[in-house]
Amino acid sequence: MKVVVVDYGMGNLFSVCRALEACGAEPLLSNTPHEILKAKALLLPGVGAFADGMVGLSELGLIQPIREYAKTGRPLLGICLGMQMLLDSGEEFGIHEGLGLIPGTVRPIPSTGSDGQAHKIPHIGWNALLKPKTRKPETSSWADSILEEIEEEQRAYFVHSFTAVPTQEEHRLADCDYNGQRISAAVQSGNIYGTQFHPEKSGPVGLKILKNFLAICDN
């Protein structure tokens, strides 16, 4: 399967493409609206600041094509900054408009844990994936999602200073706990998925998540 990986100058493209290849996919780097609109599977990576990411997409004329792609019902996966840009806005160095595909905003990770003690920002390292406690029981399952067959408390690799805060709790697919602070680990709204962690750096768990995404794309 070909997966179009959006190349806008802000992503860990080599690692992402290698991970997709390890999962049996054929990654296609692209920064053209035409290839994005005709993609069967679309992956939006990203490392860096929210505003810079949106500027990069805008300068290439990719914002509207990504929005139009999302409306088709075909699967879209955002990773790290790519996940954050799926939301309405980000608060990094001011308020900046996002892609608006999942209602919500991206805010700084609190500088202290729930005990009031300062902790390291950015949040870097391995952390356990948890089912959000606030989701209704009927929507708490990871079946038929990119986290299918992932066991709760399996660990993934994070590097970030800001966290996505979806407006609707049902859009939180997974959380993690950072010294008592709730962090969005994965989000979903219909065909649109996002992971704050890096699947391509998360070993067998990350590869399984990418394989799940490919299986969704193949249905």
Secondary structure, 3 states (H helix, E strand, C coil): CEEEEECCCCCCHHHHHHHHHHCCCEEEEECCHHHHHHCCCEEECCCCCHHHHHHHHHHCCCHHHHHHHHHCCCCEEEECHHHHCCEEEECCCCCEECCCCEEEEEEECCCECCCCCECCCCEEEEEECECCCCCCHHHCCCCCCCCCCCCCCCEEEEEECEEEEECCHHHEEEEEEECCEEEEEEEEECCEEEECCCHHHCHHHHHHHHHHHHHHHHC
